[in-house]
Amino acid sequence: MMQPLRNLALEAATVGTTASVLGWDQETRMPERSAAWRGRQLAWLSGRTHELRTSAAWSEAIDEALQGELTPRERATVVEMKRRLERARRIPTELVEREAELTSQSKHAWAGAREDNDFPRFAPMLEQLLELAREKAERWGYDDEPYDALLETYERGASTVAIASLFDKLGPSLREIASAAVERSASRPFTLPPGPYPVAAQQAFNREVAEAFGFDFSAGRIDATTHPFCTTLGPADVRLTTRYDQADFTSSLFAVMHEAGHGLYEQGLNEDDFGTPAGEAASLGIHESQSRLWENHVGRSRTFWQAWLPRARAHFPCLGDVDLDTFMRHVLRSDFSLIRVEADEATYDLHILLRFDLERRLLRGELSVSEVPEAWNAAVQAAFDITPPDDRRGCLQDIHWAMGGFGYFPTYTLGNLNASQLFAAACREDSVRLAVEEASYRPLLEWLKTHVHEAGATLSPPRIIRDATGTEPDAEAHLQHLRERYLG
Amino acid sequence: MMQPLRNLALEAATVGTTASVLGWDQETRMPERSAAWRGRQLAWLSGRTHELRTSAAWSEAIDEALQGELTPRERATVVEMKRRLERARRIPTELVEREAELTSQSKHAWAGAREDNDFPRFAPMLEQLLELAREKAERWGYDDEPYDALLETYERGASTVAIASLFDKLGPSLREIASAAVERSASRPFTLPPGPYPVAAQQAFNREVAEAFGFDFSAGRIDATTHPFCTTLGPADVRLTTRYDQADFTSSLFAVMHEAGHGLYEQGLNEDDFGTPAGEAASLGIHESQSRLWENHVGRSRTFWQAWLPRARAHFPCLGDVDLDTFMRHVLRSDFSLIRVEADEATYDLHILLRFDLERRLLRGELSVSEVPEAWNAAVQAAFDITPPDDRRGCLQDIHWAMGGFGYFPTYTLGNLNASQLFAAACREDSVRLAVEEASYRPLLEWLKTHVHEAGATLSPPRIIRDATGTEPDAEAHLQHLRERYLG
């Protein structure tokens, strides 16, 4: 790739990762009274980033690069940069700043409304957020419906109709599996010894596991937050967070496994391509495949705990002499939860299906904001046979809409489907499977690097899945995985 | 003040505090492999800050403001902004970026040279740093010698000749006091019970003390670093750091008192003036007066420990039943240390006097870089009657020159002198003195806010001292304080 374009991309990444440092600090360290000033800092940075990424210099450097000699990987990188430039240029800086201000306010309003269980207070803000989302969709353009344009932000090339059709087929099987898993879990309850499991011991154990997965702590770290996340502050700076429950060490552990999955992807991207699509994740659906793979396919497996239960006992004497089979009932317990972020593997996707349906109807104008609580509760009742007692545990639980993130939710389930396809494909290689069975993860990580990480965003998400697994993206592997694990 | 100027100042402060967030993270959290990228982020931010602060828009807004109606405080603010603008405009952006790159490299080179006790390896870098300092001094201009121009960066209006004359007078008295203090301390040794003093208990105790001084934790926090510091990340975000020694809880405590003194100043500045000279510290010599006042005048006093020793015992049972008089021998112990940052109150300023003399001679060309180790060791021998066994504990110990900070050192002693004058003046008010004697600090903090903090940088440092104490800045109060405490 030509040097001018590379330099521009590095400058934009410099500014973008500066915002990430501020965002990380905001979630983990910032004193409460500093929120307004931090909003100002982040707004300034997003303005500068948008200016850089839509500049004439950027556009000229792209066109110049496309006229030169390029390797296929370089060409794919520049073509993707051009797609992003054209998309970004449809949004004026004024709108970017307006959105930054609105979402800064609405996140605050949402947090207050959730705490007070007061949906009507949040409703006018949600109207504005929807209006803004529609405005962006119109500016970006779409084939079938506005939701397509929003989805594109998170999952390049995905279509609303295709996801709806996939989810429609998935729904009945998921409900069947979930019901059986919940029933089986209830029939053989197991209560973890009550602890306390000291935070320091959890930290030590989590770190050992993350290192065993291959996470590089010389280029990353783990901190504590209310909601776990993973963020990249530079080519050698990937931060994970988790939250600690002194009554259950697996709570922080599975969060670390999940975020380490994201972090391993970020660390597996080509460092020399940092700041360009070749050094960036392909999509949220691919990103989530990595977190789910390490959390669920590796971390909730019997072979993992065969090796790690004895080490857990060494860290947590209060765990006592619980045997592997009994402990696995804790790892694989299933229940219909009202809260998505607390949902288990067998029931999780049902939460996503209902959110996708609701936000799509909102964007199509088939559902009004005031009807959301009732529609939400009806959908939960239909899926789980329970009704949320309040909106806090219903339609106010997630931050996504308050951030303007319409179109984000379906990528969670795409991630689950991708994870199952990728893990099955990786395990078809003997060297990977045999190592995994012995709780050795280097060959698996190498496989993922080769088949997923190294492409960055130079390939489309479906192309990555197809090349890595030999099949089109679909739900079969995921349903098979869930059936084997929860009905087998 | 006129709104356009205020908006420009806020934008520059937004970018400047963004760099502070990155600097704080670098010192406290950043994974080791991320140093190069962080350097790139900080260089970009310093380039943008310099551009903003030297822009035509800034210059026009200042001139426009000066033609309007202004209160005296507003006029002083704008005049100071004009002074800074003119000073900044003498340095081209190219030099700012060159300096950012050089100091980024030299800090790294210095750290390695110090670790390996290898001054010759650092020497070429020191030559370049001196050359750059001379270049900046020439561009800024000066009356008597280049050192004046560098000093101005840290202590507006100070003159090298005046400081040299002050330090010359101070030297003999300081040496006399220090020798007596060291002798007395040696004659009645006391060893603190060995602990361990757990870090969690130290954190709780330190926080109680900082809160008692008046530090607002809703707009600040304390973290751990190798070298304690205080930094401001926004109008309501002041971060302190300390380091923990499990064998001596007073080590982290006195560092917290010191940094909280800086932090109380930052929190005491007018929040509405943030980003303008009216909301910024007057100078380093005034800043250091606040840290020394709380650390030494308050924190090392018998009245403080009368109230707080029982609370220390509650936090640290291993402290045993040591009585107040015995414990005060630990608080006021004195020794000729080779290391400035470990030096006690009675010997500290002697470290500064020798550094000022050396760096002044370096700038005048009277001392060459290769002669530094020998000159350093001779000065230490003359002052303390000991000779550093190596350069690591000699001329390589401080980071200041590696940061290009020639002219910084004397502000430490100016701070000590200011602290003694200010504390004596504050205690001439009965309400302050009586409260301090009962370990109640709100009236003292209010006095400092009124007499020091509120002026920001709208008054010169000597004017602040004169207005607050009724006398010109001088060394009398400090010598008297040291004599009473260490010879009394």
Interface residues (C-beta under 8 A of the other chain):
Chain A: L10 E11 T14 V15 T17 T18 V21 L22 W24 D25 R29 M30 P31 E32 R33 S34 W37 R38 R40 Q41 W44 L45 R48 D216 F217 S218 A219 G220 R221 D223 L233 G234 P235 A236 D237
Chain B: L10 E11 T14 V15 T17 T18 V21 L22 W24 D25 R29 M30 P31 E32 R33 S34 W37 R38 R40 Q41 W44 L45 R48 D216 F217 S218 A219 G220 R221 D223 L233 G234 P235 A236 D237
